[in-house]
């Protein structure tokens, strides 16, 4: 089955063509206009998607060596995300599907991240435990079968990706901050500061990052400018150690509690080098398998949306022309 996927939930305009789980093309255009603002400006994002979506789709089809008429079905992100950005992709796909007389389906952006683990020859199959880590989400989800989700843990305040970006900003690092912190942490001393691990003393699968973020802020405010600059890598390493420790401990405990032997990680923070190494290393002691998406599929991309859409289309899901965008769509919530 040949699927065209479209992703416009935030500041990446992306189109991909997949055949089953094989990625034939995955074109991503990031919007550099937001860098000067230190974050995504919704109106600018929507306008950029409008300009880019047609040429991005054309490029994706050309790279795949396919035409629109060869496509068997379409998939598009319809939430969560920025409402204006989502509407660009949703309305484009509805129009395209109507003209081509092809089936299409709306895909939850977070579900797309989950299915980034199923691209290529990963060999991953349910049942599994998925750790979802991004700028807006930190969740633990048990997936007993395809498209069936049981939420067992979530953040009580900030998402881990948001904490990375906010700590980077207070340290004067450029946006997006998560990769900058990860890069600097590799040369720093993780034992420089003993930052707190959120909810570390509670028997819960929930997460909390507001306390860690505040602890970093308070520590940095006590340093003079010279010491802050000299210890920048050490602060990054210490923060990252605490942030990742919570993810690893709760994920491994959840896998043992629910007797799930396969763990998948999804979302932009899945690209974090410490998370990738620490989770795999510690999981070995419990004979657990850990799966990470390829680096190119960790951040927002249309290949993951196409793969999730493929799974939905296979199981008879179809969207109609009434499909809408839902900026707060929850994983497992069915709309349109």
NORBEL-V873199 format. One record per residue. N is the residue number from 0. RES is the residue in three letters. SS is DSSP state (h for helix, s for strand, l for the rest). PSI is psi in whole degrees, -180 to 180 (* if undefined). OMEGA is omega in whole degrees, -180 to 180 (999 if undefined). Layout:
n=N res=RES ss=SS psi=PSI omega=OMEGA
n=N res=RES ss=SS psi=PSI omega=OMEGA
This chain:
n=0 res=UNK ss=l psi=128 omega=-177
n=1 res=UNK ss=s psi=119 omega=-174
n=2 res=UNK ss=s psi=135 omega=170
n=3 res=UNK ss=s psi=123 omega=180
n=4 res=UNK ss=s psi=144 omega=180
n=5 res=UNK ss=s psi=132 omega=179
n=6 res=UNK ss=s psi=119 omega=177
n=7 res=UNK ss=l psi=39 omega=-173
n=8 res=UNK ss=l psi=-24 omega=-177
n=9 res=UNK ss=l psi=-108 omega=-175
n=10 res=UNK ss=l psi=17 omega=171
n=11 res=UNK ss=s psi=128 omega=171
n=12 res=UNK ss=s psi=119 omega=-173
n=13 res=UNK ss=s psi=143 omega=174
n=14 res=UNK ss=s psi=142 omega=-178
n=15 res=UNK ss=s psi=152 omega=173
n=16 res=UNK ss=s psi=125 omega=176
n=17 res=UNK ss=s psi=152 omega=174
n=18 res=UNK ss=s psi=110 omega=-167
n=19 res=UNK ss=l psi=-120 omega=180
n=20 res=UNK ss=l psi=2 omega=-179
n=21 res=UNK ss=s psi=129 omega=-180
n=22 res=UNK ss=s psi=114 omega=179
n=23 res=UNK ss=s psi=-30 omega=175
n=24 res=UNK ss=s psi=152 omega=178
n=25 res=UNK ss=s psi=93 omega=-174
n=26 res=UNK ss=s psi=128 omega=-178
n=27 res=UNK ss=s psi=129 omega=175
n=28 res=UNK ss=s psi=110 omega=178
n=29 res=UNK ss=s psi=149 omega=-175
n=30 res=UNK ss=l psi=101 omega=-178
n=31 res=UNK ss=h psi=-16 omega=-176
n=32 res=UNK ss=h psi=-25 omega=-176
n=33 res=UNK ss=h psi=-16 omega=-175
n=34 res=UNK ss=h psi=-38 omega=-177
n=35 res=UNK ss=h psi=-17 omega=-178
n=36 res=UNK ss=h psi=-6 omega=180
n=37 res=UNK ss=l psi=19 omega=-179
n=38 res=UNK ss=l psi=172 omega=-175
n=39 res=UNK ss=l psi=130 omega=175
n=40 res=UNK ss=l psi=111 omega=-172
n=41 res=UNK ss=h psi=-45 omega=-178
n=42 res=UNK ss=h psi=-41 omega=178
n=43 res=UNK ss=h psi=-36 omega=179
n=44 res=UNK ss=h psi=-45 omega=-179
n=45 res=UNK ss=h psi=-45 omega=-180
n=46 res=UNK ss=h psi=-39 omega=180
n=47 res=UNK ss=h psi=-40 omega=177
n=48 res=UNK ss=h psi=-42 omega=179
n=49 res=UNK ss=h psi=-41 omega=-179
n=50 res=UNK ss=h psi=-35 omega=-167
n=51 res=UNK ss=h psi=-24 omega=-165
n=52 res=UNK ss=h psi=-43 omega=-179
n=53 res=UNK ss=h psi=-50 omega=178
n=54 res=UNK ss=h psi=-31 omega=179
n=55 res=UNK ss=h psi=-42 omega=177
n=56 res=UNK ss=h psi=-44 omega=179
n=57 res=UNK ss=h psi=-42 omega=178
n=58 res=UNK ss=h psi=-41 omega=-179
n=59 res=UNK ss=h psi=-44 omega=178
n=60 res=UNK ss=h psi=-42 omega=180
n=61 res=UNK ss=h psi=-43 omega=179
n=62 res=UNK ss=h psi=-33 omega=179
n=63 res=UNK ss=h psi=-14 omega=-177
n=64 res=UNK ss=l psi=32 omega=-178
n=65 res=UNK ss=l psi=162 omega=174
n=66 res=UNK ss=l psi=165 omega=179
n=67 res=UNK ss=h psi=-35 omega=-177
n=68 res=UNK ss=h psi=-16 omega=176
n=69 res=UNK ss=h psi=-14 omega=-178
n=70 res=UNK ss=l psi=134 omega=179
n=71 res=UNK ss=l psi=-28 omega=-178
n=72 res=UNK ss=s psi=164 omega=-178
n=73 res=UNK ss=s psi=151 omega=177
n=74 res=UNK ss=s psi=140 omega=-178
n=75 res=UNK ss=s psi=142 omega=175
n=76 res=UNK ss=s psi=127 omega=177
n=77 res=UNK ss=s psi=15 omega=174
n=78 res=UNK ss=s psi=163 omega=-14
n=79 res=UNK ss=l psi=170 omega=180
n=80 res=UNK ss=l psi=-165 omega=178
n=81 res=UNK ss=l psi=127 omega=-172
n=82 res=UNK ss=h psi=-46 omega=-180
n=83 res=UNK ss=h psi=-41 omega=179
n=84 res=UNK ss=h psi=-45 omega=179
n=85 res=UNK ss=h psi=-42 omega=-177
n=86 res=UNK ss=h psi=-32 omega=178
n=87 res=UNK ss=h psi=-50 omega=-179
n=88 res=UNK ss=h psi=-44 omega=-178
n=89 res=UNK ss=h psi=-48 omega=-178
n=90 res=UNK ss=h psi=-35 omega=177
n=91 res=UNK ss=h psi=-47 omega=-178
n=92 res=UNK ss=h psi=-38 omega=178
n=93 res=UNK ss=h psi=-43 omega=178
n=94 res=UNK ss=h psi=-43 omega=-179
n=95 res=UNK ss=h psi=-44 omega=-179
n=96 res=UNK ss=h psi=-37 omega=180
n=97 res=UNK ss=h psi=-41 omega=-180
n=98 res=UNK ss=h psi=-43 omega=-176
n=99 res=UNK ss=h psi=-14 omega=-175
n=100 res=UNK ss=l psi=47 omega=180
n=101 res=UNK ss=l psi=150 omega=176
n=102 res=UNK ss=s psi=148 omega=177
n=103 res=UNK ss=s psi=163 omega=-178
n=104 res=UNK ss=s psi=140 omega=173
n=105 res=UNK ss=s psi=140 omega=-177
n=106 res=UNK ss=s psi=136 omega=172
n=107 res=UNK ss=s psi=130 omega=-178
n=108 res=UNK ss=h psi=-40 omega=-180
n=109 res=UNK ss=h psi=-37 omega=174
n=110 res=UNK ss=h psi=-37 omega=175
n=111 res=UNK ss=h psi=-45 omega=178
n=112 res=UNK ss=h psi=-42 omega=177
n=113 res=UNK ss=h psi=-46 omega=-175
n=114 res=UNK ss=h psi=-3 omega=171
n=115 res=UNK ss=h psi=-24 omega=177
n=116 res=UNK ss=h psi=-14 omega=-177
n=117 res=UNK ss=h psi=3 omega=177
n=118 res=UNK ss=l psi=143 omega=-180
n=119 res=UNK ss=l psi=-156 omega=-176
n=120 res=UNK ss=l psi=56 omega=-176
n=121 res=UNK ss=l psi=-31 omega=-178
n=122 res=UNK ss=l psi=6 omega=-178
n=123 res=UNK ss=l psi=136 omega=175
n=124 res=UNK ss=l psi=150 omega=173
n=125 res=UNK ss=l psi=160 omega=2
n=126 res=UNK ss=l psi=149 omega=180
n=127 res=UNK ss=s psi=164 omega=173
n=128 res=UNK ss=s psi=131 omega=-180
n=129 res=UNK ss=s psi=127 omega=172
n=130 res=UNK ss=s psi=115 omega=-179
n=131 res=UNK ss=s psi=117 omega=-175
n=132 res=UNK ss=s psi=116 omega=-178
n=133 res=UNK ss=l psi=-171 omega=179
n=134 res=UNK ss=l psi=-24 omega=-178
n=135 res=UNK ss=l psi=-7 omega=-174
n=136 res=UNK ss=l psi=140 omega=167
n=137 res=UNK ss=s psi=105 omega=-172
n=138 res=UNK ss=s psi=151 omega=169
n=139 res=UNK ss=s psi=125 omega=-174
n=140 res=UNK ss=s psi=129 omega=173
n=141 res=UNK ss=s psi=128 omega=-180
n=142 res=UNK ss=s psi=99 omega=-177
n=143 res=UNK ss=s psi=-34 omega=177
n=144 res=UNK ss=s psi=168 omega=-177
n=145 res=UNK ss=l psi=132 omega=175
n=146 res=UNK ss=l psi=13 omega=177
n=147 res=UNK ss=s psi=119 omega=-171
n=148 res=UNK ss=s psi=136 omega=175
n=149 res=UNK ss=s psi=110 omega=-179
n=150 res=UNK ss=s psi=123 omega=180
n=151 res=UNK ss=s psi=-11 omega=179
n=152 res=UNK ss=s psi=144 omega=179
n=153 res=UNK ss=s psi=173 omega=178
n=154 res=UNK ss=s psi=143 omega=178
n=155 res=UNK ss=l psi=-8 omega=-180
n=156 res=UNK ss=l psi=-101 omega=-178
n=157 res=UNK ss=l psi=146 omega=170
n=158 res=UNK ss=l psi=157 omega=-176
n=159 res=UNK ss=h psi=-39 omega=179
n=160 res=UNK ss=h psi=-37 omega=176
n=161 res=UNK ss=h psi=-41 omega=179
n=162 res=UNK ss=h psi=-42 omega=177
n=163 res=UNK ss=h psi=-47 omega=-177
n=164 res=UNK ss=h psi=-39 omega=-179
n=165 res=UNK ss=h psi=-38 omega=176
n=166 res=UNK ss=h psi=-41 omega=177
n=167 res=UNK ss=h psi=-41 omega=-179
n=168 res=UNK ss=h psi=-42 omega=-180
n=169 res=UNK ss=h psi=-20 omega=176
n=170 res=UNK ss=l psi=-1 omega=178
n=171 res=UNK ss=l psi=20 omega=-180
n=172 res=UNK ss=l psi=150 omega=-177
n=173 res=UNK ss=l psi=158 omega=176
n=174 res=UNK ss=l psi=142 omega=-5
n=175 res=UNK ss=l psi=140 omega=-168
n=176 res=UNK ss=h psi=-28 omega=-176
n=177 res=UNK ss=h psi=-52 omega=179
n=178 res=UNK ss=h psi=-31 omega=179
n=179 res=UNK ss=h psi=-43 omega=178
n=180 res=UNK ss=h psi=-45 omega=-179
n=181 res=UNK ss=h psi=-44 omega=-179
n=182 res=UNK ss=h psi=-47 omega=-179
n=183 res=UNK ss=h psi=-35 omega=-177
n=184 res=UNK ss=h psi=-27 omega=-179
n=185 res=UNK ss=l psi=-23 omega=180
n=186 res=UNK ss=l psi=5 omega=-176
n=187 res=UNK ss=l psi=174 omega=179
n=188 res=UNK ss=l psi=108 omega=-178
n=189 res=UNK ss=l psi=-13 omega=178
n=190 res=UNK ss=l psi=6 omega=-178
n=191 res=UNK ss=l psi=-45 omega=177
n=192 res=UNK ss=l psi=138 omega=178
n=193 res=UNK ss=l psi=79 omega=-179
n=194 res=UNK ss=l psi=151 omega=-178
n=195 res=UNK ss=l psi=149 omega=175
n=196 res=UNK ss=l psi=120 omega=-175
n=197 res=UNK ss=l psi=129 omega=179
n=198 res=UNK ss=l psi=27 omega=-176
n=199 res=UNK ss=l psi=-24 omega=-178
n=200 res=UNK ss=l psi=1 omega=-179
n=201 res=UNK ss=l psi=141 omega=178
n=202 res=UNK ss=l psi=74 omega=-176
n=203 res=UNK ss=l psi=159 omega=174
n=204 res=UNK ss=l psi=8 omega=175
n=205 res=UNK ss=l psi=163 omega=-180
n=206 res=UNK ss=s psi=159 omega=173
n=207 res=UNK ss=l psi=131 omega=-179
n=208 res=UNK ss=l psi=-1 omega=-179
n=209 res=UNK ss=h psi=-38 omega=180
n=210 res=UNK ss=h psi=-42 omega=178
n=211 res=UNK ss=h psi=-44 omega=179
n=212 res=UNK ss=h psi=-43 omega=179
n=213 res=UNK ss=h psi=-38 omega=179
n=214 res=UNK ss=h psi=-41 omega=177
n=215 res=UNK ss=h psi=-44 omega=179
n=216 res=UNK ss=h psi=-47 omega=-179
n=217 res=UNK ss=h psi=-39 omega=180
n=218 res=UNK ss=h psi=-47 omega=-178
n=219 res=UNK ss=h psi=-36 omega=-180
n=220 res=UNK ss=h psi=-20 omega=179
n=221 res=UNK ss=l psi=-9 omega=-179
n=222 res=UNK ss=l psi=147 omega=172
n=223 res=UNK ss=l psi=169 omega=-173
n=224 res=UNK ss=h psi=-39 omega=-178
n=225 res=UNK ss=h psi=-44 omega=-179
n=226 res=UNK ss=h psi=-36 omega=179
n=227 res=UNK ss=h psi=-43 omega=180
n=228 res=UNK ss=h psi=-42 omega=-177
n=229 res=UNK ss=h psi=-31 omega=-175
n=230 res=UNK ss=l psi=15 omega=-175
n=231 res=UNK ss=h psi=-48 omega=-179
n=232 res=UNK ss=h psi=-36 omega=179
n=233 res=UNK ss=h psi=-40 omega=178
n=234 res=UNK ss=h psi=-43 omega=178
n=235 res=UNK ss=h psi=-44 omega=-179
n=236 res=UNK ss=h psi=-40 omega=-180
n=237 res=UNK ss=h psi=-43 omega=177
n=238 res=UNK ss=h psi=-48 omega=-177
n=239 res=UNK ss=h psi=-38 omega=179
n=240 res=UNK ss=h psi=-46 omega=-179
n=241 res=UNK ss=h psi=-41 omega=-179
n=242 res=UNK ss=h psi=-44 omega=-177
n=243 res=UNK ss=h psi=-34 omega=-179
n=244 res=UNK ss=h psi=-41 omega=179
n=245 res=UNK ss=h psi=-42 omega=-180
n=246 res=UNK ss=h psi=-46 omega=-176
n=247 res=UNK ss=h psi=-48 omega=-176
n=248 res=UNK ss=h psi=-47 omega=-177
n=249 res=UNK ss=h psi=-35 omega=179
n=250 res=UNK ss=h psi=-46 omega=-179
n=251 res=UNK ss=h psi=-38 omega=178
n=252 res=UNK ss=h psi=-39 omega=179
n=253 res=UNK ss=h psi=-41 omega=179
n=254 res=UNK ss=h psi=-41 omega=179
n=255 res=UNK ss=h psi=-40 omega=-179
n=256 res=UNK ss=h psi=-44 omega=-177
n=257 res=UNK ss=l psi=5 omega=176
n=258 res=UNK ss=l psi=49 omega=176
n=259 res=UNK ss=l psi=130 omega=-172
n=260 res=UNK ss=l psi=-5 omega=178
n=261 res=UNK ss=s psi=132 omega=180
n=262 res=UNK ss=s psi=130 omega=174
n=263 res=UNK ss=s psi=145 omega=179
n=264 res=UNK ss=s psi=137 omega=-175
n=265 res=UNK ss=s psi=151 omega=178
n=266 res=UNK ss=l psi=168 omega=-175
n=267 res=UNK ss=h psi=-34 omega=-178
n=268 res=UNK ss=h psi=-10 omega=174
n=269 res=UNK ss=h psi=-15 omega=178
n=270 res=UNK ss=h psi=-9 omega=-177
n=271 res=UNK ss=l psi=128 omega=-173
n=272 res=UNK ss=h psi=-38 omega=-180
n=273 res=UNK ss=h psi=-42 omega=178
n=274 res=UNK ss=h psi=-44 omega=-178
n=275 res=UNK ss=h psi=-43 omega=-177
n=276 res=UNK ss=h psi=-43 omega=-175
n=277 res=UNK ss=h psi=-43 omega=-178
n=278 res=UNK ss=h psi=-44 omega=179
n=279 res=UNK ss=h psi=-45 omega=-178
n=280 res=UNK ss=h psi=-46 omega=-177
n=281 res=UNK ss=h psi=-27 omega=179
n=282 res=UNK ss=h psi=-28 omega=-179
n=283 res=UNK ss=h psi=-33 omega=-179
n=284 res=UNK ss=h psi=-24 omega=-180
n=285 res=UNK ss=h psi=10 omega=179
n=286 res=UNK ss=l psi=43 omega=178
n=287 res=UNK ss=l psi=141 omega=175
n=288 res=UNK ss=s psi=137 omega=179
n=289 res=UNK ss=s psi=132 omega=-179
n=290 res=UNK ss=s psi=132 omega=173
n=291 res=UNK ss=s psi=146 omega=173
n=292 res=UNK ss=l psi=158 omega=169
n=293 res=UNK ss=l psi=151 omega=-175
n=294 res=UNK ss=h psi=-38 omega=-178
n=295 res=UNK ss=h psi=-16 omega=-179
n=296 res=UNK ss=h psi=4 omega=179
n=297 res=UNK ss=l psi=-45 omega=180
n=298 res=UNK ss=l psi=176 omega=-174
n=299 res=UNK ss=l psi=130 omega=180
n=300 res=UNK ss=l psi=159 omega=-176
n=301 res=UNK ss=h psi=-20 omega=179
n=302 res=UNK ss=h psi=-41 omega=180
n=303 res=UNK ss=h psi=-35 omega=178
n=304 res=UNK ss=h psi=-41 omega=177
n=305 res=UNK ss=h psi=-41 omega=-179
n=306 res=UNK ss=h psi=-42 omega=176
n=307 res=UNK ss=h psi=-39 omega=177
n=308 res=UNK ss=h psi=-40 omega=176
n=309 res=UNK ss=h psi=-46 omega=-179
n=310 res=UNK ss=h psi=-39 omega=180
n=311 res=UNK ss=h psi=-45 omega=-180
n=312 res=UNK ss=h psi=-37 omega=177
n=313 res=UNK ss=h psi=-34 omega=-176
n=314 res=UNK ss=l psi=15 omega=172
n=315 res=UNK ss=l psi=5 omega=177
n=316 res=UNK ss=l psi=138 omega=175
n=317 res=UNK ss=l psi=143 omega=173
n=318 res=UNK ss=l psi=154 omega=178
n=319 res=UNK ss=l psi=-179 omega=-178
n=320 res=UNK ss=l psi=-7 omega=175
n=321 res=UNK ss=l psi=-2 omega=179
n=322 res=UNK ss=l psi=133 omega=-179
n=323 res=UNK ss=l psi=175 omega=176
n=324 res=UNK ss=l psi=139 omega=-178
n=325 res=UNK ss=l psi=101 omega=-174
n=326 res=UNK ss=l psi=-20 omega=-179
n=327 res=UNK ss=l psi=26 omega=-178
n=328 res=UNK ss=l psi=133 omega=180
n=329 res=UNK ss=l psi=150 omega=178
n=330 res=UNK ss=l psi=128 omega=-179
n=331 res=UNK ss=l psi=-10 omega=179
n=332 res=UNK ss=l psi=125 omega=-176
n=333 res=UNK ss=l psi=117 omega=176
n=334 res=UNK ss=l psi=134 omega=177
n=335 res=UNK ss=l psi=* omega=999
